[in-house]
């Protein structure tokens, strides 16, 4: 990784239509981002919905990539965020309730060693910002504020970076995964596929 790039981790989720295929195509779209190098893809997980539970289970994964740093880390993170929102919209992402069904959800989990809390530009705002009062502030917060307490994020993130200590966490990803696994139980998150770079998709486990 050059000094012009930052190691970033992105969370992927979907539960409408063929969610597994959607995430496969999303990985391809992320890999095609300019001046970006896809480094690794986690296993594919089937996960129980959180909050609003009367909906199909989700498919979740995490990817690691080397993304442009930009003029500064905040600018680089915002530029990557805008690209992710473009991909979401291309996949038909619409406004919806918090924790509700998703065509595709892409979250910037970690961006190098940066700790960021900044207003999102218009291009980086969620489609849910206008309908969801919890997102009305339109802030980008990195590391993602919910990542350390969501097993559907921690399990795939631990596949790629178990020893990573994201800024402000005070513990490794693997430690957080184990603790959250005890809280949520063994049935909330299940690995169902392993990424095969030769075929550009997940093979069933």
Number of C-alpha atoms within 10 A of each C-alpha: 10 9 7 14 19 23 18 22 25 22 23 24 28 24 24 17 11 11 20 24 14 20 26 17 15 22 19 14 13 18 16 12 15 10 11 16 18 18 14 15 24 23 24 28 24 22 22 18 20 16 9 11 12 10 14 16 19 21 28 29 30 30 23 20 21 20 26 24 22 16 9 10 19 19 13 18 25 21 18 22 23 18 16 23 21 14 19 20 15 12 15 11 19 15 15 15 13 17 12 16 22 22 19 25 22 20 18 22 23 24 27 20 16 16 17 19 13 14 14 17 14 9 14 20 19 25 16 18 17 15 14 14 12 11 16 13 12 19 17 23 17 25 23 19 12 12 22 21 16 16 26 29 26 26 28 26 27 21 17 19 17 17 12 15 16 22 16 11 14 9 14 16 26 19 17 22 23 14 14 18 20 10 11 13 10 9 10 16 24 17 18 16 18 16 19 12 10 6 8 12 20 20 13 11 10
